[in-house]
Amino acid sequence: MRFAFVVDPLVDLKAYKDSSVAMMREAARRGHEVHAFEARGMLLESGSVTAPVSRLELAPGNEAWYRASAPQRVKVSSFDVVMMRKDPPFDQEYYYATLLLDRVEAEGARVVNKPRALRDWNEKLAILRFPKFTPETLVASDPDAIQAFIAKHGDVIVKKLDGMGGTMIFRVRDNDVNRNVIVETMTDLGTRTVMAQRFVPDISRGDKRVLVIGGKVFDHCLARIPKAGETRGNLAAGGTGVAQPISERDREIAEGVGRELVKDGIVFAGLDVIGDYLTEVNVTSPTGIVEIAQQTGHDAAKVLFDALE
């Protein structure tokens, strides 16, 4: 099979931790062709989407991990599977890329994850589909509503709906001297919608990344443990990733969410679970494959390609 990966610039990918690289290596190990291009290179003309695509040869190690051929502009639909692995933020350019990938689907290629689903499953708001799994949650732009939510619960997380990597996430207590300015800043004085959630103390034991592949739950997760003095477990915010078997509650949540994901064409997703609660559903470019495989020997890339094949 011929796989094309839509990724950020190859020189920026870190082979020692990047799940996209792990996927490419697994595809190559199975004898598939591996190609790559950037979303910004896509062009729609005369009803067809083309892009400057390079064929890759994968090498072991973390430095010179690939060799790329000179890019050739080809129809993106000429590939059997197009793996959309561009990192967030989900901005207007990302949105436009999904619309072009809709056209690629219409021309006959399979796009993973499905472009429409990438638009429909906002990574923060998607949890609202599963209220029985989530902590108490408010979505609002009204500062007074957010202030009332903080007063009610006493200890709250406030975050932007388009943040990533732990950016723009605040823990706010009822008696926080910066409470007003945090709410004003996050909502841009009531003009930006944000999410507030009751603080879950189990974050001290990690923000678990639970992988769902083809609607099925992977047997190990990555618990991202916050560094001292932090409430964010994100690796980009200094958290430490510790792989561990999933719990029964993790499985219950992931099976419930997975049934809905697979209906919408989401083959690979990463759920964020803190304690017993679902806090995010990551569908754009979920990671965690490399850390779990290195620590446990359980390789989600193999399970993913079993599903794709």
C-alpha positions in Angstrom: 0.0 0.0 0.0 1.0 3.6 -0.5 0.8 5.9 2.5 1.1 9.7 2.5 1.6 11.5 5.8 0.5 15.1 6.1 2.9 16.4 8.7 4.7 19.5 9.9 8.2 20.0 8.3 10.2 16.8 8.6 13.2 18.5 10.0 11.1 19.6 13.0 9.9 16.1 13.9 11.7 14.5 16.8 12.2 10.8 16.1 12.9 9.9 19.7 9.3 10.8 20.7 7.1 11.5 17.6 4.2 9.2 17.1 4.1 10.1 13.4 7.7 8.8 13.0 6.7 5.6 14.8 3.8 5.2 12.3 6.1 5.8 9.3 8.6 3.2 10.6 5.9 0.6 11.1 4.5 1.2 7.6 8.0 0.8 6.1 8.7 -2.3 8.2 5.6 -3.9 6.7 6.8 -3.1 3.2 4.5 -0.2 2.4 5.6 2.9 0.5 5.9 6.0 2.8 5.5 9.5 1.5 5.1 12.9 3.2 4.0 16.4 2.5 2.9 19.6 4.3 -0.7 20.7 4.4 0.3 24.2 3.1 1.5 22.5 -0.1 -1.9 21.3 -1.2 -3.4 22.9 -4.2 -6.9 22.4 -5.7 -7.3 23.0 -9.4 -9.8 21.6 -11.9 -11.5 19.6 -9.2 -8.4 17.7 -8.0 -6.0 18.2 -5.0 -2.3 17.9 -5.6 0.7 18.4 -3.4 4.5 18.3 -3.6 5.2 14.9 -2.1 8.5 13.2 -1.2 9.0 9.5 -0.9 10.8 8.6 2.3 13.4 6.0 3.2 13.3 5.4 7.0 16.5 4.8 9.0 17.0 3.7 12.6 18.2 6.2 15.2 17.0 9.7 16.2 19.2 12.0 14.1 19.3 11.2 10.3 16.1 9.1 10.6 15.0 9.6 7.0 16.0 10.3 3.4 13.6 12.2 1.3 13.4 12.2 -2.5 12.9 15.5 -4.4 9.3 16.5 -4.1 7.0 15.7 -7.0 3.6 17.3 -7.4 1.0 14.5 -7.6 -2.6 13.9 -7.0 -3.1 13.3 -3.3 -5.9 10.8 -4.1 -3.3 8.6 -5.8 -2.4 7.2 -2.4 -4.2 4.4 -0.7 -4.2 6.1 2.7 -3.6 9.7 3.6 -2.6 10.1 7.3 -3.5 13.6 8.6 -0.9 14.1 11.2 -0.4 17.9 11.2 -0.1 19.2 14.8 -2.6 21.7 16.2 -3.5 24.5 16.7 -6.7 23.9 14.8 -6.7 27.3 13.2 -8.3 28.6 10.0 -5.5 27.0 7.9 -6.0 23.7 9.6 -9.7 24.0 8.9 -9.1 24.8 5.2 -6.8 21.8 5.0 -9.6 19.5 6.2 -11.8 20.9 3.5 -9.2 20.1 0.8 -8.9 16.6 2.3 -12.7 16.2 1.9 -12.0 16.5 -1.8 -9.2 13.9 -1.6 -11.8 11.5 0.0 -14.3 12.3 -2.8 -11.6 11.4 -5.3 -11.2 8.0 -3.8 -8.4 8.0 -1.1 -9.0 7.1 2.5 -8.1 9.9 4.9 -7.3 9.0 8.5 -8.7 10.6 10.6 -11.7 11.5 8.6 -11.6 15.3 7.7 -15.2 15.9 8.7 -14.6 14.2 12.1 -11.6 16.4 12.7 -13.9 19.4 12.3 -16.8 18.0 14.4 -14.7 16.6 17.3 -13.3 19.7 18.9 -10.8 18.3 21.3 -12.1 20.2 24.3 -15.9 20.3 23.6 -16.1 16.7 22.4 -16.3 15.6 26.1 -19.7 17.2 26.3 -21.1 14.2 24.4 -20.2 12.0 27.4 -21.5 13.7 30.5 -21.4 10.6 32.6 -17.6 10.4 32.2 -16.7 14.1 32.8 -16.2 16.3 35.8 -18.6 19.3 36.3 -18.0 21.5 33.3 -19.0 25.0 32.1 -18.6 26.4 28.6 -19.2 30.1 28.5 -17.8 33.6 27.6 -19.8 35.4 30.3 -17.4 36.3 33.1 -20.2 36.4 35.7 -21.1 32.8 34.8 -17.5 31.7 35.1 -17.1 33.5 38.4 -20.3 31.8 39.8 -18.9 28.4 38.7 -15.6 29.1 40.5 -17.5 30.2 43.6 -19.7 27.0 43.5 -16.8 24.6 43.2 -14.0 26.5 45.0 -11.2 25.0 42.9 -11.4 25.1 39.1 -9.4 24.7 35.9 -10.0 27.3 33.2 -8.7 26.7 29.7 -9.0 28.0 26.1 -10.9 25.8 23.6 -8.1 25.9 21.1 -5.1 25.5 23.4 -2.5 22.7 23.1 0.5 21.4 25.0 -0.8 22.8 28.3 -0.8 26.4 27.1 -3.4 28.8 28.5 -4.6 26.5 31.3 -5.1 28.1 34.7 -6.1 26.7 38.1 -8.2 29.2 39.9 -9.4 28.9 43.5 -12.3 30.9 45.1 -9.9 33.0 47.2 -7.3 33.5 44.4 -6.2 37.2 44.4 -5.7 37.0 40.7 -9.1 35.4 40.1 -10.7 38.4 38.4 -7.9 39.2 36.1 -7.6 35.5 35.0 -11.2 35.4 34.1 -11.0 38.8 32.3 -7.9 37.7 30.4 -9.1 34.2 29.5 -12.5 35.5 28.2 -11.0 38.7 26.7 -13.5 40.7 28.7 -16.4 38.4 27.8 -15.7 38.1 24.1 -14.0 34.6 24.0 -15.7 31.3 25.0 -13.6 29.1 27.4 -14.1 25.9 29.4 -14.1 25.7 33.1 -13.9 22.3 35.0 -14.0 21.3 38.6 -10.4 20.6 39.6 -9.7 16.9 39.9 -7.0 16.3 42.6 -6.0 13.0 41.0 -3.9 15.0 38.5 -1.1 14.4 41.0 -1.1 10.8 39.8 -1.0 11.8 36.2 -3.0 13.0 33.2 -3.5 9.7 31.4 -3.3 9.5 27.7 -5.5 6.5 26.8 -5.3 5.4 23.1 -8.3 4.2 21.1 -7.5 2.5 17.8 -10.3 1.5 15.4 -12.8 1.9 18.3 -10.8 -0.5 20.6 -8.9 0.4 23.7 -5.1 0.0 23.7 -4.0 -1.9 26.8 -1.5 0.6 28.1 -1.7 4.3 28.6 0.8 7.1 29.3 0.3 8.9 32.7 1.8 12.3 32.4 2.9 13.3 35.9 3.1 17.1 36.7 6.4 18.4 37.9 6.7 19.9 41.4 4.5 22.9 41.8 2.5 22.3 38.6 -1.1 21.2 38.0 -0.5 20.5 34.3 0.8 17.0 33.3 1.5 17.9 29.6 4.9 16.7 28.6 5.4 20.1 26.8 4.8 21.7 30.2 7.5 19.6 31.9 5.5 16.6 32.9 7.0 13.1 33.1 5.5 10.3 31.0 5.0 7.0 32.9 3.5 4.1 30.9 1.1 1.8 32.8 -1.7 -0.7 32.2 -5.1 0.9 31.8 -7.5 0.7 34.7 -11.1 -0.7 34.6 -12.4 2.9 34.7 -10.1 3.9 31.8 -11.4 1.0 29.8 -15.0 1.8 30.6 -14.5 5.4 29.4 -12.5 4.5 26.3 -14.9 1.8 25.2 -17.8 4.2 25.6 -16.1 7.0 23.6 -14.6 4.6 21.1 -18.0 3.3 20.0 -18.8 6.9 18.9 -15.4 7.7 17.5 -15.4 4.8 15.1 -18.9 5.7 13.8 -17.5 9.0 12.7 -14.3 7.6 11.0 -11.8 8.4 13.7 -9.3 5.5 13.6 -6.8 6.9 16.1 -7.6 9.0 19.1 -6.0 9.8 22.5 -8.3 10.4 25.4 -7.1 12.5 28.4 -8.3 10.9 31.6 -7.6 12.3 35.1 -8.6 10.0 37.9 -12.0 8.7 36.9 -12.9 11.6 34.5 -12.6 12.2 30.8 -11.2 15.7 30.2 -10.3 15.8 26.5 -10.6 13.8 23.3 -7.6 14.3 21.0 -8.2 13.4 17.4 -5.9 15.8 15.4 -2.4 14.3 16.1 -2.5 12.2 19.3 0.9 11.1 20.6 2.2 8.7 23.2 3.1 5.7 21.0 6.8 6.0 21.4 6.9 6.4 25.2 4.5 3.5 25.8 6.5 1.2 23.5 9.8 2.1 25.0 8.7 1.5 28.5 6.4 -1.6 28.1 7.2 -3.2 24.7 3.5 -2.7 23.8 3.5 -1.0 20.4 0.3 0.9 19.4 1.7 1.6 15.9 1.5 -2.2 15.2 -2.1 -2.3 16.3 -2.9 0.8 14.3 -1.5 -0.7 11.1 -3.3 -4.0 11.8 -6.5 -1.9 11.8 -5.6 0.1 8.6 -4.6 -3.0 6.7 
